[in-house]
Amino acid sequence: MPAMNDSPGSNVPEYSVSEISGALRRTVEETYALVRVKGEISGFKRHSSGHLYFCLKDADAVLDAVCWRGQAARLAIAPEDGIEVIATGRLTTYPGRSKYQMVVERMELAGQGALLKLLEDRRRKLATEGLFDSARKQKLPLIPEIIGVVTSPTGAVIRDILHRLAERFPRRVLLWPVAVQGDGAAEQVAAAIRGFNALAPGGAVPRPDVLIVARGGGSIEDLWAFNEEIVVRAAAASAIPLISAVGHETDTTLIDFAADLRAPTPTAAAEKAVPVRAELLATTAELGARLARAALRGLTDRGARVEALARALPNPRAVIEDCARRLDDRAERLRLALPNLLHRKGAEADRLAARLRHPRELLAAKRHLLEGASARLAHGLKSAAQAETARLDQGRLKLEQGSERLVPAMARLLTERGRRLEALGQRLESVSYRSVLERGYAVVRDAHGKPVSSVEAATPGAALAVEFKDGAAQVHVDGHAPPKPKGKGDGRQGSLL
């Protein structure tokens, strides 16, 4: 209860901030416990906790809204900015910021025009990604062994499909029961398509050769689960050929664009999945008859050709008799050919023998030739020996004459070379430094034998060798003598030490 003001003359009740905020909250929640609000979604945000935050707006006002995580998972549509919706929920206040907001529990699109706009925007988006390209379409098998059906197990759709398959071509059918409208329908359909694709070939549960996703007719809201992205993407990613049979012939959903084949009705999907067995049998019988007729016609034609070729061929008996006669003739000629050949070769050998000389004559002729050659060889050897002897005598004479001339020539050469050597020695002695030593000079060398030519090169304390004309003496340098004035010498050689 509000506290009364004790000041005199005032009967207006006094509230605290919390009291007035609580009173407003109770009033709003009791008055607007269930409301339906139509507006355009703006500022949509999905929090990491799973809660949805957005605004509902029209031309004149904005209403904050929130949808808690549990309710967000059960919404019939996926909220996004720019779509017009009708939100059902309750109004409440937020005392911490003096704001009011709507807690949304259900949501639906506001009218068919908004649905069609959302459908067209989603179609363009998925088409841009290439999910509807014709190059992705797969060819259906002619006679599938297993047919997988994704639909409601209680509706008339599955009965129509089974009835039509039984009439045309009975096949084994695997049903994956799903909800075809309402909350969670899109997730169930997508999970069924992925589940069939996840089956391993040859496993305990056989993998279908073709899939049929079917549903009966209805409004655009009833068929909306087959326009959700999760269903369209699952259909486009299916490795098993997929037939879409959603609604009636005039109904179009996005799964129709992603499927490998669209059927106008579930019954038509069954017709497209299998051929007519009776028609196949009739076609097979007709093809078999045509094959038999073609084979018979081919055999008849080839028989006629063989007969025509046989008429052109000679009589085999006549050919064999002719070959026998030719063989007898060749055998008789072969029997007589060997003696005739031996006779001819003997006569030819006699003729050749008459033309040959007797071996004695050949030996006598060869002996005569050999004796002539021996005589010529002996004469040649004798002449060569005489010529060699004369050449040796001539060479010996030349050698003796040369020896006689060599002795006086060697003496003259040695005398001449001695005189030249003596003259060179005199010239060498004239330029030798030893002649200078004879005149009283000396040569100073360091420890390495190199001449010392200036006083700067004589380092104090160094060991030097002084060479005179009759020998050398070792000395040590104590210091440098002061230089004498030029032109004031006594005419004698100064000391080096």
Secondary structure by P-SEA (a helix, b strand, c coil): cccccccccccbbbbcaaaaaaaaaaaaaaaccbbbbbbbbcccccccccbbbbbbbcccbbbbbbbcaaaaaaccccccccbbbbbbbbbbbcccccbbbbbccccccccaaaaaaaaaaaaaaaaaacccccccbbbbbccccbbbbbcccccaaaaaaaaaaaacbbbbbbbbcccccccaaaaaaaaaaaaaaaccccccbbbbcbbbbcccccccccccccccaaaaaaaaacccbbbbbccccccccccccccccccccaaaaaaaacccaaaaaaaaaaaaaaaaaaaaaaaaaaaaaaaaaaaacccaaaaaaaaaaaaaaaaaaaaaaaaaaaaaaaaaaaaaaaacccaaaaaaaaaaaaaaaaaaaaaaaaaaaaaaaaaaaaaaaaaaaaaaaaaaaaaaaaaaaaaaaaaaaaaaaaacaaaaaaabbbbbbccccccccccccccccbbbbbbcccbbbbbbbcccccccccccccccccccc
